[in-house]
Amino acid sequence: MSDTESVRRDDATGTSGSRTLGVAWELGDPRATRAEVVGGKAAALARARGVGLPALPGFVVLPAASGQRGEDPLTLWRRLSDDGRHPLVVRSSSAAEDTADSAMAGRFLSVLDVRDLDAFRSALRAVRDSAAEAGGPRAPMAVLVQPMVECRMGGVLFGADPVTGARDRLLVSTVDGGPDQLVSGAVQGEDARLSPRGRLLEGPGPLDREQARALAALARRAGRVFGGPQDIEFGFAAEDGRLHLFQSRPITATGSRPARGARLLGPGPVAETLPEPLSPLEEDMWVTPLAQGLATALDLAGAASRRRLRREPVVRTVQGRAVADLALLGLTPPGNRLLTWLNPLPPARRLVAAWGIGRLRGALPGLAVALQADVDRELTEAPAPAELTPADLVGALRWSRATLLALHAQEALAGALLERDEGAGGGAAAALAALLHGRAEGLTDAELAAARPEVLALVPPSLTRRLRLPATPAPGSGAAPGALSAREGLRMRVRWVQEYQTRLVREVAARSVAVDRLSLLRWAELLDVVRGQPLPADLAWRRARPAGPPLPDAFRLAEDGTVVPEAAAPGAAGAARGASAGRASGVAWDGAGEPPAEAVLVVRHLDPGLASTLPSVVGVVAQTGSPLSHLAVLARELRLPMVTGAADAVGRFPPGTPLLLDGTTGEITTDVAAEAAGASGTEVRR
């Protein structure tokens, strides 16, 4: 019996073959736009056809339990395929697919080049079965059926940059043939960025001018129809070059964009003092006086208006790490000569500042000497913390915080205004010399820090970590210490006062609660506890902030506080590039066996079969693959950093290699800093 005769027999007799297939709606049926019944993919194409977008005809087979009336799928199959003479494509269209929150990219099956009735039935069954195998949220599975089009060129078009979220450019990735090779990750496409009107901005790619304009027009129209930038699969037919829309869905999990007017931030010089993640109390004790001290220095030097300094803190914390406003500190990279030439300060203010700076420069050395002497006297004469009354403890804590403000202000002014004393020594050289002598005397770390406090310059302050000095340096290592410059002397006292604060807080902890819990308080709460007030009622529920990898060298913040790295200029075609924003640190893993802790999956290409593996890793590096492939879309939805196009990644990063990757810039490092960050896990999910 022929396929056609089999179909007609099923139609006439209502045999079980027809009944098991269910019922179907053509895409031209107004009911086919109901996404809750036919799924997001089919509903979008039905809607696209209704408004004249170049979507193909077809029909959607409804879920078995839909309870809807419709036509027989076999009748529609015969009509669409011309009794099997034209091949079809059978694709999933789940209600959980292609929504604004989740694309479920690559989770369900698509079957191409379906030619006869038996193949159609098998494809329909296989697509439906893939819903149970995907492991995602269960939802009714409709099945979309459309003609198979042989494409000269296909690809994916994003109506906004999927990594940065910028809407002033379109991202296009193309391959020879249909887009299925690209979205599967099997082939790495050629990328190009277009303006919203189709002008080429980056990457030549294979598109000619007319094709680029046609894609830009499609992106604009689809964005208007569906209410936002779309992730579009398209193809140019081999027969006549006509542009076809194969799929349109909302861009899910686009990278965050900096808030309007967001400042350029970075660890900058503050990382030298506070390189580690800080607890809430450490932030209040050390970041707040640092910010106030630098603001005082900038105000005295006339470098910024008081209004701006009140509005924009010079130093703050992001994800528990101290960062600076790079523009306020004059650390932004050169790039706008006009703004450099046009001093933002009014002329009168510049004159006042210049006059004030001259007087300040003359007085600063004497002020620095006097402040250092005051600090040395107070620290030398201070009783042991255990001997202090609650009132004395409050007084000592307040003195320490005010003193840090003054030290930071004078240190900043000394570094900016005083001539460098070439004969003066640095704090690091003095600390290394003290460490070498202390080790030779057999002193423990605590004894050495008490006898030679210069060594404290070698370690950052911490309320909770036990003091652990570096290993003994080799004899003669480092420069010979000399008399400290004004700035170095002030910096040394900053560290001494911080250590004094640590001793005070630990004494408070000895009288109340463990120091790791006490470090979760804020400054005002600490003073209340010292005065005898009860601990905050919610302290038992507060949790220490999980440590993440280091922040980018320069970044801006989105409205929700997400870190948006300041991306470098795009590299040459074929270079490693970010496919999913975020930063992660861990160790390379090739996917064999059980993943190690903080595994960074390193693969040759983005196989959709790896989808179930992604939740168990902290990042992905691939030698080939597109930022627009299904696995890349899934990585962005999981907020999992991913880099693609990393040449010879499998060979360069064998299992166990410590890696630090940036899913926005595409940067991958394996240096000592990455190894040190290997225990940090993954950042903030953006």
ABEGO torsion letter per residue (X at the ends): XBAAAAAAAAAAAGBAAAAAAEBBBBAABAAAABAAAAEAAAAAAAAAAAAGBBBBBEBBBBBAAAGBBBBBAAAAAAAAAGGGABBBBBBBBBAABGBAABAGBGABBBBBGBABAAAAAAAAAAAAAAAAAAGBBBBBBBBBBBBBBBBABBEBBBABBAAAGBAABBBBBBBBEBAAAAAAGABBBBBBBBBAAGBBABEAEABBAAAAAAAAAAAAAAAAAAGEBBBBBBBBBAAAGBBBBABBBBBBGBBBBBBBGBBBBBAEAAAAABABBBBAAAAAAAAAAAAAAAAAAAAAAGABBAAAAAABBABBBBGGBBBBBAAAAGABBBABAAAAABBABBAAAAAAAAAAAAAAAAAAAAAAAAAAAAAAAAAAABBBAAABBAAAAAAAAAAAAAAAAAAAAAAAAAAAABBBBAABBBAAAAAAAAAAAAAAAGBBAAAAAAABAAAAAABBBBAABBBBBBBBBBBGBEBBBBBBBAAAAAAAAAAAAAAAAAAAAAAAAAAABBAAAAAABBAAAAAAAAAGBBBBAAAAABBBBBBBBBBBABBBBBAAGBBBBBBBBBBBBGBBBBABBEBBBEBBBAGBEBBBBGBBBBBABBBAAAAAAAAABABBBBABEBAABAAAAAAAAAGBBBBBGBBGAAAABBBGBBBBBBAAAGBBBABAAAAAAAAAEBBBBX
